[in-house]
Amino acid sequence: HMNIVLKNADEIKNGETIAKHNLVILRGDNIVYISPP
C-alpha cells in the first residue's frame, strides 16, 4: 500500500476548482496520477 498526505489540495472537475481541502489522506494501491509541481 501507498500512503500519501496532501495539504491545501484543490478538487478540480472539468478544469474548474470546485472545492479546497486543508488535508487529504490517500491510502491504497490504485493512485492513478499525481501532477508534478
C-alpha positions in Angstrom: 0.0 0.0 0.0 1.0 3.6 -0.5 0.1 6.4 1.9 0.1 10.0 0.7 -0.8 13.1 2.6 -1.8 16.3 0.7 -2.0 19.7 2.2 -4.0 22.6 0.7 -5.4 20.4 -2.1 -7.8 21.6 -4.8 -10.6 19.4 -6.1 -10.9 20.1 -9.8 -13.7 19.0 -12.2 -13.8 19.9 -15.8 -10.9 22.2 -15.4 -12.5 24.3 -12.6 -11.8 24.2 -8.9 -14.9 23.0 -7.1 -13.5 22.5 -3.6 -10.4 23.3 -1.5 -9.3 20.8 1.2 -6.9 21.5 4.0 -5.8 17.9 4.4 -6.3 14.8 2.2 -5.0 11.4 3.2 -4.9 8.8 0.4 -4.2 5.1 1.1 -4.2 2.3 -1.4 -2.7 0.7 -4.4 -4.6 2.5 -7.2 -3.4 6.1 -7.3 -3.6 6.8 -11.0 -2.0 10.2 -11.4 -0.2 12.9 -9.4 0.7 16.1 -11.3 4.2 17.3 -10.6 4.7 20.9 -9.4 
